[in-house]
Each structure stands twice: as structure tokens, then as C-alpha cells.
Amino acid sequence: MLFEFYVIVFLLQDLQQELSAKFVISIPIISQVC
């Protein structure tokens, strides 16, 4: 159970980093369009 919890937390952190990276990449594109 504890192991599954760590796996879920790890996946969530990985997803969060991926989303924030895409967000940082999309900011210049959005500012160019506006």
C-alpha cells in the first residue's frame, strides 16, 4: 500500500513537471500571438 502511494506521488510529480515545462514553453508563443 505504501509502495503504491509512493508510485502515485512520483507519477504526479512527473506529470506536474511535464505540465509546467509545457506551460513555460507556451508562454512565449502566447505572448507572440497577442
C-alpha positions in Angstrom: 0.0 0.0 0.0 2.8 2.4 1.0 4.7 1.4 -2.2 1.7 2.2 -4.4 1.3 5.6 -2.6 5.0 6.4 -3.5 4.4 5.4 -7.1 1.3 7.6 -7.4 3.2 10.6 -5.8 6.1 10.0 -8.2 3.9 9.9 -11.2 2.0 13.1 -10.1 5.3 14.9 -9.6 6.5 13.8 -13.1 3.2 14.9 -14.6 3.4 18.3 -12.8 7.0 18.9 -14.1 5.9 18.0 -17.6 2.9 20.3 -17.5 5.0 23.2 -16.1 7.6 22.6 -18.8 4.9 22.8 -21.5 3.5 25.9 -19.8 6.9 27.6 -19.8 7.3 26.7 -23.5 3.8 28.0 -24.4 4.2 31.4 -22.7 6.5 33.0 -25.4 4.2 31.6 -28.1 1.1 33.1 -26.5 2.8 36.4 -26.0 3.9 36.5 -29.7 0.3 35.8 -30.8 -1.2 38.5 -28.6 
